[in-house]
Amino acid sequence: MRINSINRGMAAIFFAFLAFPLLMSGQTEKSAPSGTVINQKDYPAADAKEWGQLLWNLKLANQDLADFTHYQSVDQQGISANRYTIAFASYFLALEQYHKFPAWREAIQPAFDRLIRRMLQKPVWEYWANESFGITKFEPNMDRPYASSSDPVGYANIMYSGHLGMMINLYQMLYHDMKWDKPGSIVFQWDEKTRFVYDNRRLQEVMFIQNMTNPVPGIECERNAIFPACNTHPIISYKLYDQMHNTRFFEAATSVYNPWCDSVFINPVTKDFASFYLIKQGWAFSGWNPRYGNKMDEVMAEMVKKGVDFNSGGNDGWIGTFMHAWRPDLIENNYPYLKKKHYKTLPDGTAVLTKDVIAPDAYYAFFTTLAAEVGDEQARQALLKTVDSIYSPVWEDGTYRYPFMDNVPTVNLAAADGEKKPAVPPPAAVQPQKKQNTAPALPGQGDATNMKTFPSHSDLADRLIAMARALPARGLYTMVNHPVDATHFTEPAITGVDLGKVILKRAVYDRGNKSLIVSTIGKKDGGTSSFTVINLNPAKNYSIEIDNMHHRDVVNKPDHIIAIDANKAHDIIVREK
């Protein structure tokens, strides 16, 4: 049995200072005098489409772990690989849990846990045994000069390990369930004889070692190529881990990564981001510098002559959204430049983005998440209106989703040799049942039903659009920087919600007001339903208000069942007297 290990002597150089205490941020809360009037609109809420997307993601999370239906990637290359689809689904669930439903955990927590377990399944990470040799177009000699490794997190491959780290530490922050800290809790089983064993701490360490010992402070996705988008996730992982464990990975890593990132990835004039940094060549591939330092440069030059723009709204959206979690001022200052470059409004209230050869099957979704995170509500709503008009969303058994639409050839810039390859449609049994999209062509966009070299939509984009709907302004920043505290789990919450009958709009406990606020949306044929309020203090008295009317008082009880007519919308307040 081969078990991976870390060079502890080298690690000691960097970890000696990590034991210093780190002051943990307290969870944010509204503060108002007891007895004041509560306006439910002051609290974040989901609409019907967002709830439908939540049900869809819960359904997928609860599939058998061996079932990858609605995860369409076959070769695990490009940004539609399963690791991304799984990771962004978990970020959506985390945002829903933190902002909209912090007082309702029974459905989201187990689904989030299953997404982490799906991320650990071999079909998700076994691609690295081949890609660890290197991707030829990134190498000066267009060769594959590296030794193969089946260990998906031991070195490089931050496009997997960074997401896994962020997923695990979001989960621990949200639920204070520390099972992934246990030795041997993270296992990558290659075969009966070979496995690679980690835990949360060791995962942080192997990423951090690379930040501090690589020729530059970034971590490779592909060999010789450092993508700033993927490098946002280990940094957020460090920050979340630090807050739960009193360590200082984040401070140490960002002290070297941030200035280097600014110097190589951000255009000082246009403020957009480069796509990736080539370590041996010593420069970043970008819209302003589209070269590989090998024979691929001839191909790039021809594409530029034909008008191909390698600046990317998808790349800018991905990096900007997640970097905002720790550098909000930088991203908010740069956002107007990015919007001017990529975004255009139309008279009907929709918006279009410039074509994108870097993230062709998810650029609308990525830029929409950025607009949401920085608080550009007008752009977010316009882009959501656009994706609803061209990507054929489907209601199915109460779920809302954007089916996979990718039946045309595409230039796969993540392919090993950069050649044109046909996109592989999902198996016939997995093909979504939908009407043919007959939306008109958009200015600068091409025919929305036949985007030539641009796939229409991906399963990744489906999850990202859910995330864009879930994000309140500065939503990721708030979630990362104001973690859930231990008191949260002793406060009133709800359980026993019938997902077949009830549409939840919000479930929030306001600590300042000592009030639980629950709102629902009317559901046709919902009938009579109920849920249970838990964590009531038997030594306290509570008043229950339903739709601004006093319903009853609860005295000397740890929980209470509330019955509702689910056909109608309701606002319910359980207030400590």
N, C-alpha and C positions, 0 to 999 in steps of 0.2 A: 504494500500500500504506500503510495507516495503522498505525503502530506506537505503542503507548501509551508515555508517559514520565512521570517524576516530577519535580516542581518541586525541583530539586537545591538551590536557594537556601534554600527552606524546610526541606528535610531536613537541611541542614548544622547548623541550630540544634540539632537533637535528636540528631544522630549523632556529634557531635564527641567525646563522651565514650565512645562505644561501643568504641573501640579499646583501652581499658584491659583488662589481662588479667583473666580470670575463672578462678579455681581450679576445675578439673574434679573432680567427685566420682569416686571410684574405684568400680569394680563391687564389689558386696558378694560375700562368699564365706564358706563355712563354714571354720572353722579347727579342726583337730584334730591331735594328734601323729601322725606317720607310723606306720603299722602298727596303728592302733586299729581295732576292729571297726566296720564300717559297717552302719548300719541303713537299709535302703532307704526305710522309711516316714518317715524324717526329710526326705525330698526331695519336693517337689510332684509330683503324678502325675495323669494323666487317667484317667477311667473309660471304660467302653465307649461310653456315650452321648456323652461329650465327644469321644472319638476319631471317632465317627460324624459329629458336627457339624463336626469339623475336615475330614474327607473331603468333606463336603457343600460347605463353603466353598472348599476347594481345587478341587473340580469346577466351581463357579460362576466362580471366578476365572479358570479356564482356558478358559471359553467364548470364542468369537470376540468381539472387542470390539464388534462391531456387533449382537451377540445379547443382548437384554435380557430373555430368559426368566427368570422368577422375580425380576424387578424390576417390581412391578405398577403403579407410579405412571404415570399417563397425563399429567396436567397439571402435574406436578412441584410441586404445592402440598401443604402439610401435612407432617407429620413422616415420612410414608411416601415422600417424594420420593426419587428414585434416589440423590441425593448422600448422604443419610443412610444408606441401605441399604449403599452401597459403603463409606462411611467406617467404620461400625461393624463391618462384616466385616473391615476392615483392623485395627481395634483388637483384635478377637478373635484374628486371626493373630499380632499383635504380642505379646499376652499369652501365647499358646501358645509362641511362639518363645522368649520371655524366661524364662518360669517352668518350663515342662514339658519343652521340647525344645531348650534352648540348644546342645546338642552334636549337633544334627541340623538342618541348614539346607537341604538339597537340594530339598525340596518347598515349604517355606513361603516362602523368599525370592523365587523367581520368581513365585509366586502373589501375594505382596504387591506386587511390582513391577507386575504386570498390573492390580491394583486401582487403583493410581495412574494408570496409562495409561487405564483405563476412566473414571476421574474426569475426565480431560481430554477425553473425547469430547463433541462438541457436543450430543447429545441430553440430556446431564446438566446443562449450564449455559446453554443457549440461552433458557430461561425468563426470564432476567434482562432481556433486551431488552424484554419486556413489563412485568415487575414493577418495573423501575427507574423507571417513571412514578409509582409509588406505589400503595399499597393504600388504597382509599377509606375504609374504616372506621377507619384510623389517623389520618386528617386531620381537623382541626377543621371544615373546610368540606366534607368528604366528596368531595374532588376528587382529581385526579391532577396535582399542580403541578410535577412534576420533568421534566427533560429525559431522554429515553431514552438508554441506553447498552448496547451489546452486549458490552462488556468485563466479564467476570464477576468480576474481582477488583480493578479499578481504584479503586472507591469503594463503600462499603457492602457489602451482600451477604456479610457475615461468615458467614452460614449456609452459604456455599460455601467461601470463601477460608480461613476458620479451619480447616475440616476438611482441606482440601488441604494447608495448612501443617503441621498435626499429622501427617498421613499421611506426607508427605515426610520430616519430621524424625525420626519414629519409625523409618522405613526406614533413614535414614542412621545413626542411633544403633545400630541392631541389626546392621547389616552393614558399616558404614564404606564404603559405596558412595556416592561423592559426585557422581554424574552429574548430579543436579538442581542442583548448584552452578554448572554450566557455563553461560556466557552463552547465552541463547537456548534453554535446555533445556525450558522450560515454554511451550508454544505453544497458544493458543486460536485455531483456524482457523474464522472465521465464514463466509467464502466465498473464492473464488479471489483476490479483491483485498484482503480485509480479514483481518488477523490481529492478535493481541495477544500480545506476546512478553515473557516474564519469565524469571527464574531464582529460585533459592531465596532469595537475599539480597534481591532486589527485592520478592519476595512478603512477606517479613517487614517491609520498610520501608513498603510501602503500608498494611499493617495498623497498624503502630506510629504512623505519622503521624496516623492518625485517632484513636488513643487520646490523643494529645497535643494535637490541634488542634480536635477536635469540641467543641461546647458543653458536653458532659459526657464523662467518660473512656471511655465505652463505644463500641462500633462497631455501626452499624445492620445489622440483618438486612433487614427491609423498611424502606423510607424512613420516617423519623420514629419508628421502633420499634426499640428495643434489647432483645434477648432475653438474659437472663443465661445461659441454657443454652448458646446458641451462642457467647457470649463466653468461655466456659471454654476453648475449643479454640485460639484464637490465643495465649492466655497460655501454655498448655502448649507450643505451637509455639515461642514465644520461648525458653522454658526449655531445650527440647531443642536449639534452634539455638545458644544461648549456650554450652552445654556442649561443642559440637563446634567452635565458631568463636571462642571467647574474646571474646564480645561481652556487652552488658548490656541487651538489650531487656527481658528479664523484670523485672529490678530496677526499671527506669524505669517500665514500664507498671503494674506492681502497686502501686507507691508511690502512684499516683493512683487506680487502679481499685478496689483493695480497700476503702478507707474510703468511697468513693462507693457501692459495691455494698452495704456494710453499712447505709448510711443510707437507701437507696431500695428495696432488694429484699428485705431480711430483716425479717419481723415480729418486733419485740422481745419479744413475749409468746409467740406460738405457734411461732416459729422457722422457719415455712415461708417459701418464696420466692414473690415476685411473678412474674408471667408475662412482662411486658415493660414497658419505660419509654417513654412518649410524650414526645418531646423538646419539641415546641411546647406541649403541655399542661402539662408540668412535673411529671408524676406517673407512678406505675407502676400498670398494671392488675393487680389481684390479687383474691384471695378476699375480702380485707377492704376493697377499693376497686375494685369491678367497674364502672368507667366509662371511657368513651372521650373524653368532652368533646365529643360531637356527637350527632346524632340516634340513634345506636346506643344511647345511654344508656337510652332508653325500652324498647328490646328487652331490655337487660340487667336493668333493674328488674323487668320482667315475669318474666323467668326466675328471678330471685332470689325473687320472691313465690311462684313455683311450687316452690321448694325446691331449685333448682339451686345447687350449691356450686362456686365457681370456684377453690377450692384444689385442688391437683393433686399426687397421689402420683407421677405420671409426671414432671412438672416438677421436683419436689423430688428425685426419684431421679436425673434427668439431671444437674442442677446439682451435687447433693451428691457423686455419684460422681466427677466430673471435677475439681471444686474441691478435693476431698480430695487431689489430686495436689500441691497447693501450700499448702493450708490445712487440714491434717488435724485439728488441735485444734478448730477452729471446727466442722467437719462432725461430728466425733465427739461434741462437746458438744451439738450440735443434734439429732443423730439420734434420741435417745429421745423427743423431742417429736414428731418426724415419724412415728415408728413408732406412737406412741400415737394420733395423729390419723388415720392411714391404714390401719393393719394390725390384723387380728383373727385369732387362731388358732381352729381348729375341733377338735372332739374326735377326729377321725380323723387328725390330724397335718398336715392341709393348712391353708392360711391364705387369707383373702380381704382385698381392699383396697376402700376406698370408691370409688364410681363416679367417673369422671374425664372431664370434658368438654373438657379441654385436650389430653390425650394419650390419647384413648379406645382407640386400637388398639395401644398399646405401654406402657401404664402398669404392668402387671404386670412386664413385662420390665425397665423402667427401675428400678423400686423393688427388684427382685431384685438388680440389679447394685449398687445402693447398699448393700443388706444384706451382700452379699459383700465389697465393698471395705472397709467398716468392721469386718468380722470378726464379724458376727452370723450365725454358722453355722446356728443353729436356724431363724432366719427365712429364710435362703437355702434351706435344704433344704425347709422347709414350702412356700415359694412355688414351688420347682421341682416339688414333688409336685403342687401345684395346677395348674400349667400343663400338666404331663403328663396330668392327668386331664380337662382341659376343652378342650385345643387339638389333639387328635387327631394326636400325633406319628407319623411314618411312618419305618420302616426300608426302605431301598431300595438294593440293591446295596452294602451295607455302610455307606451314609450314613444319618444320622439328622437329620430336619428337622421343622419345624412348618409345615404348608402354609398358604398364604394362605387366609383365611376371612373374606370381607367382601362378603356379598351382600345387605346390608340398608341402608336409608337412614341417613345420618349427618349430624349438624350439623357442618359443616366450618368451624370458627372461623378457619381460615387462608384461606378463600375471600375473593375481592376485595370482596364486598358482604355477607358473613356470612349469606346466605340458606341455606335447606335445599337440599341437593343430594344426589341419589342417588350412592352410591359406585359406581364403575365396576369390574365384575369383570374379571379377566384374560380375554384371548381364549380361545375354546373349546379351542384347541390347547395352551394353557398351563395349563388347569385341572388341578389335582392330582387324581389318582385316589385317593379315600379313602372310607372308610365314613362314613355320617352320624353325627355326634357325638350321642349320646343321654345325655350326662352329666346328672345332676339339677341343678336350680337351686341356686345357692349363696346363703346368707343375705346380703341386701343387694346382691346381684349381678344378679338377674334370670336368666331362662332363658339358660343358657350357649350354646344353639344358636340363639337368636333374641334378641339383646340389644337389640332395638328400636333406639334411636338410638345404640347403641354397637357398632362393628365388633368382631368376635370376635378377629381376629388379623391381623397384617400381616407382610410379608417383613422389614420392619425389626425387628419383635419376634423373628422367627426368629433373626436375627443377634445381637440383644441377649441372648437366652437363652443362646446359645453363649458370649458374653462373661461372663455371670454364672457359668456353669459353670467357665470358665477362671480366674476371679479367685480367688487366695488372699487371705487377709486382708491389707489394705494393698498389694494387688498392683499397682494403677496407680501409687500413690505410690512404691513401690520401683522400678518400671520407669522412671519419669520422673526420679527423683532419684539413681539409681545406674546410670548408663549403662554399656554394654558398653565395655571398653577394648581396646586393640590386641592385648594379650597373648592375649586370648580366642581369636583366630583362629589362634594357633599351637598351641593345646592339643588333646589327643586328642578326636576326634569320630567320628561314624559316617556312612556313606553307603551307597548301594546297597540301601536298604530297599524290599522288594517290598510296596507298599501293598495288593495284592490278597491277600496271604497273612499279613502280620504286622500285629498291633495293638500299636502302641507305647504304653507307659504313661508312660515318662519316658526322657530321654536328657540327662544332666547331667554336667558335669565339675566335680568338687570340687577346687578349687585347693589348699585347705589340706591335704587328704588325698592329693593327687596321684593321684586316682582318677576313672575314668570309670564312671558308674553307668547301666546300661541295663536297663529292665524292660519285659516284654511281657505281654500278656493272651492266653490261649489262644483260638484261633480254630477253629471247627469246619471241618474239611476244609482246614485251613491247609497241611498237609503239611510237607515239609522246605523250609527257606528259609535265607537267610544274609544277612549284611551285613558291611561292611568297616570296621574301625577304622583311621582315618587320623591323621596328625600325630603318630605315635609318634617318639620321638627314637632314632635308630639307635645312639646312644652309651649308651643306657639299657637296662636289663632290665625286663620287665613280667611280672606274674603275672596270669593270667586265671582267675577263679572263676565257676562257673556253678551257681546254686542252692546256694550255700554249700559247694561242693566245688571243690577245686583242679582246674582243667582242663588247663592247660599253661603254660609260660613262653614268652615271646617275646623273642628276643635279636637285636640288630643288624638290625632291620627297621623301615622307616618306616610299614608298614601290616600288617594281618593280617585274614584272613577268618574269621568265626565262623559256623558252621553251627548251626541250632537246629531242633527239632521245633516248628513253629508251632502245632500243635494244643494245646500246653501252655503255661502261663504260665512265665516265666523271669525270674530276677534275675541279671544279669551284671555283674561288676566287673573292670575292667582297671586294675590298680594298679601304679604305678611302684615298683620295688623299691629 
